[in-house]
Amino acid sequence: MANERAPLAMLIELSRNKVEDAGRLLAELSTQRRQAQGQLDTLDGYRGDYAKRLQASTHDGVSASNYHNFRRFIATLDEAISQQNKIIAQIDTRLDAGRQQWTAEKRRLSSYEALKARQDRQAQSREQRLEQRISDELSAGLHRRARRPH
């Protein structure tokens, strides 16, 4: 019986490791996502500030070269924002895949654990039947001895 359960115990342990690995990857990707979003928020903030500065300077009068520099810098920020959005989209894709992987590994682990629980219940039932049979045989033997004349 122990030999039957050893491969299953090994599968459960390997499956637990895979669930933990998938969980660590999800945590790492979540951290990357938060950091990337933070960078995007910073870039958006810079862009908003520079857009306001450009608007204010056009009211106050700005030279053509300064106006051109503002526009070029804002265009650079727009490009950086676009790149950061792509990075976030890639991380989101990896996060979705990671969640699916974690779910699949967790489901596999649950299946192995359910199988082990069933095997344990069956083994316990066999042991109880064996104990009952031994007890019945002992009782029958005692009963036969008690009925014998001395």
C-alpha positions as a Markdown table, in Angstrom:
| # | Residue | x | y | z |
|---|---|---|---|---|
| 1 | Met | 0.0 | 0.0 | 0.0 |
| 2 | Ala | 2.8 | 2.4 | 0.9 |
| 3 | Asn | 4.4 | 1.6 | -2.5 |
| 4 | Glu | 1.1 | 2.5 | -4.3 |
| 5 | Arg | 1.0 | 5.9 | -2.5 |
| 6 | Ala | 4.7 | 6.9 | -3.0 |
| 7 | Pro | 4.4 | 7.9 | -6.6 |
| 8 | Leu | 1.2 | 9.9 | -5.7 |
| 9 | Ala | 3.0 | 11.6 | -2.9 |
| 10 | Met | 5.8 | 12.5 | -5.3 |
| 11 | Leu | 3.3 | 13.9 | -7.8 |
| 12 | Ile | 1.6 | 16.0 | -5.0 |
| 13 | Glu | 5.0 | 17.4 | -3.9 |
| 14 | Leu | 6.0 | 18.2 | -7.5 |
| 15 | Ser | 2.6 | 19.8 | -8.1 |
| 16 | Arg | 2.9 | 21.9 | -4.9 |
| 17 | Asn | 6.2 | 23.1 | -6.1 |
| 18 | Lys | 4.7 | 24.1 | -9.5 |
| 19 | Val | 1.9 | 25.9 | -7.7 |
| 20 | Glu | 4.4 | 27.8 | -5.6 |
| 21 | Asp | 6.6 | 28.6 | -8.6 |
| 22 | Ala | 3.5 | 29.9 | -10.5 |
| 23 | Gly | 2.5 | 32.0 | -7.5 |
| 24 | Arg | 6.0 | 33.5 | -7.2 |
| 25 | Leu | 5.9 | 34.3 | -10.9 |
| 26 | Leu | 2.5 | 36.0 | -10.5 |
| 27 | Ala | 3.8 | 38.0 | -7.6 |
| 28 | Glu | 6.8 | 39.1 | -9.6 |
| 29 | Leu | 4.7 | 40.0 | -12.6 |
| 30 | Ser | 2.3 | 42.0 | -10.4 |
| 31 | Thr | 5.2 | 43.9 | -9.0 |
| 32 | Gln | 6.5 | 44.6 | -12.6 |
| 33 | Arg | 3.0 | 45.7 | -13.5 |
| 34 | Arg | 2.7 | 48.2 | -10.6 |
| 35 | Gln | 6.2 | 49.6 | -11.4 |
| 36 | Ala | 5.3 | 50.0 | -15.1 |
| 37 | Gln | 2.1 | 51.7 | -14.2 |
| 38 | Gly | 3.9 | 54.0 | -11.9 |
| 39 | Gln | 6.3 | 54.9 | -14.7 |
| 40 | Leu | 3.4 | 55.5 | -17.0 |
| 41 | Asp | 1.7 | 57.7 | -14.4 |
| 42 | Thr | 4.9 | 59.7 | -14.0 |
| 43 | Leu | 5.2 | 60.2 | -17.8 |
| 44 | Asp | 1.5 | 61.2 | -18.0 |
| 45 | Gly | 2.1 | 63.7 | -15.2 |
| 46 | Tyr | 5.2 | 65.2 | -17.0 |
| 47 | Arg | 3.2 | 65.4 | -20.3 |
| 48 | Gly | 0.4 | 67.2 | -18.6 |
| 49 | Asp | 2.8 | 69.6 | -16.9 |
| 50 | Tyr | 4.6 | 70.4 | -20.1 |
| 51 | Ala | 1.3 | 70.8 | -22.0 |
| 52 | Lys | 0.2 | 73.4 | -19.4 |
| 53 | Arg | 3.6 | 75.1 | -19.6 |
| 54 | Leu | 3.3 | 75.3 | -23.4 |
| 55 | Gln | -0.2 | 76.7 | -23.2 |
| 56 | Ala | 0.9 | 79.3 | -20.6 |
| 57 | Ser | 3.9 | 80.3 | -22.6 |
| 58 | Thr | 1.8 | 80.7 | -25.7 |
| 59 | His | -0.4 | 83.1 | -23.8 |
| 60 | Asp | 2.6 | 85.1 | -22.6 |
| 61 | Gly | 4.4 | 84.9 | -25.9 |
| 62 | Val | 7.0 | 82.4 | -26.8 |
| 63 | Ser | 9.7 | 82.3 | -29.4 |
| 64 | Ala | 9.4 | 79.9 | -32.3 |
| 65 | Ser | 12.4 | 77.9 | -31.2 |
| 66 | Asn | 11.1 | 77.5 | -27.6 |
| 67 | Tyr | 7.7 | 76.6 | -29.0 |
| 68 | His | 9.3 | 74.0 | -31.3 |
| 69 | Asn | 11.4 | 72.7 | -28.3 |
| 70 | Phe | 8.2 | 72.3 | -26.2 |
| 71 | Arg | 6.4 | 70.5 | -29.0 |
| 72 | Arg | 9.4 | 68.2 | -29.6 |
| 73 | Phe | 9.7 | 67.4 | -25.9 |
| 74 | Ile | 6.0 | 66.6 | -25.7 |
| 75 | Ala | 6.3 | 64.4 | -28.8 |
| 76 | Thr | 9.1 | 62.6 | -27.0 |
| 77 | Leu | 7.0 | 62.1 | -23.9 |
| 78 | Asp | 4.1 | 60.9 | -26.1 |
| 79 | Glu | 6.4 | 58.3 | -27.6 |
| 80 | Ala | 7.6 | 57.2 | -24.2 |
| 81 | Ile | 4.0 | 56.9 | -23.0 |
| 82 | Ser | 3.2 | 54.8 | -26.1 |
| 83 | Gln | 6.1 | 52.5 | -25.4 |
| 84 | Gln | 5.2 | 52.3 | -21.7 |
| 85 | Asn | 1.6 | 51.3 | -22.7 |
| 86 | Lys | 3.0 | 48.5 | -24.9 |
| 87 | Ile | 5.2 | 47.3 | -22.0 |
| 88 | Ile | 2.1 | 47.3 | -19.7 |
| 89 | Ala | 0.1 | 45.4 | -22.3 |
| 90 | Gln | 2.9 | 42.8 | -22.6 |
| 91 | Ile | 3.0 | 42.4 | -18.8 |
| 92 | Asp | -0.8 | 42.1 | -18.7 |
| 93 | Thr | -0.6 | 39.3 | -21.3 |
| 94 | Arg | 2.0 | 37.5 | -19.2 |
| 95 | Leu | -0.1 | 38.1 | -16.1 |
| 96 | Asp | -3.1 | 36.5 | -17.8 |
| 97 | Ala | -1.0 | 33.5 | -18.9 |
| 98 | Gly | 0.5 | 33.2 | -15.4 |
| 99 | Arg | -3.0 | 33.2 | -13.8 |
| 100 | Gln | -4.1 | 30.5 | -16.1 |
| 101 | Gln | -0.9 | 28.5 | -15.4 |
| 102 | Trp | -1.4 | 28.9 | -11.6 |
| 103 | Thr | -5.1 | 27.9 | -11.9 |
| 104 | Ala | -4.2 | 24.8 | -14.0 |
| 105 | Glu | -1.4 | 23.8 | -11.5 |
| 106 | Lys | -3.8 | 24.4 | -8.5 |
| 107 | Arg | -6.5 | 22.3 | -10.2 |
| 108 | Arg | -3.9 | 19.5 | -10.9 |
| 109 | Leu | -2.8 | 19.6 | -7.2 |
| 110 | Ser | -6.4 | 19.4 | -6.0 |
| 111 | Ser | -7.0 | 16.4 | -8.2 |
| 112 | Tyr | -3.9 | 14.6 | -6.8 |
| 113 | Glu | -4.9 | 15.5 | -3.3 |
| 114 | Ala | -8.4 | 14.2 | -3.9 |
| 115 | Leu | -7.0 | 11.0 | -5.3 |
| 116 | Lys | -4.7 | 10.6 | -2.2 |
| 117 | Ala | -7.6 | 11.3 | 0.1 |
| 118 | Arg | -9.7 | 8.6 | -1.6 |
| 119 | Gln | -6.7 | 6.1 | -1.4 |
| 120 | Asp | -6.3 | 6.9 | 2.3 |
| 121 | Arg | -10.0 | 6.3 | 2.9 |
| 122 | Gln | -9.8 | 3.0 | 1.0 |
| 123 | Ala | -6.7 | 2.0 | 3.0 |
| 124 | Gln | -8.4 | 2.9 | 6.3 |
| 125 | Ser | -11.5 | 0.9 | 5.3 |
| 126 | Arg | -9.3 | -2.1 | 4.5 |
| 127 | Glu | -7.6 | -1.8 | 7.8 |
| 128 | Gln | -10.9 | -1.5 | 9.7 |
| 129 | Arg | -12.2 | -4.6 | 7.9 |
| 130 | Leu | -9.0 | -6.5 | 8.8 |
| 131 | Glu | -9.2 | -5.4 | 12.4 |
| 132 | Gln | -12.9 | -6.5 | 12.5 |
| 133 | Arg | -12.1 | -9.9 | 11.0 |
| 134 | Ile | -9.3 | -10.4 | 13.5 |
| 135 | Ser | -11.6 | -9.3 | 16.3 |
| 136 | Asp | -14.3 | -11.6 | 15.1 |
| 137 | Glu | -11.9 | -14.6 | 14.8 |
| 138 | Leu | -10.7 | -13.9 | 18.4 |
| 139 | Ser | -14.2 | -13.7 | 19.7 |
| 140 | Ala | -15.2 | -16.9 | 17.9 |
| 141 | Gly | -12.2 | -18.7 | 19.3 |
| 142 | Leu | -12.9 | -17.5 | 22.8 |
| 143 | His | -16.5 | -18.5 | 22.4 |
| 144 | Arg | -15.6 | -22.0 | 21.2 |
| 145 | Arg | -13.2 | -22.4 | 24.2 |
| 146 | Ala | -15.8 | -21.2 | 26.6 |
| 147 | Arg | -18.3 | -23.7 | 25.3 |
| 148 | Arg | -15.9 | -26.7 | 25.6 |
| 149 | Pro | -16.3 | -28.8 | 28.6 |
| 150 | His | -13.3 | -28.8 | 31.0 |
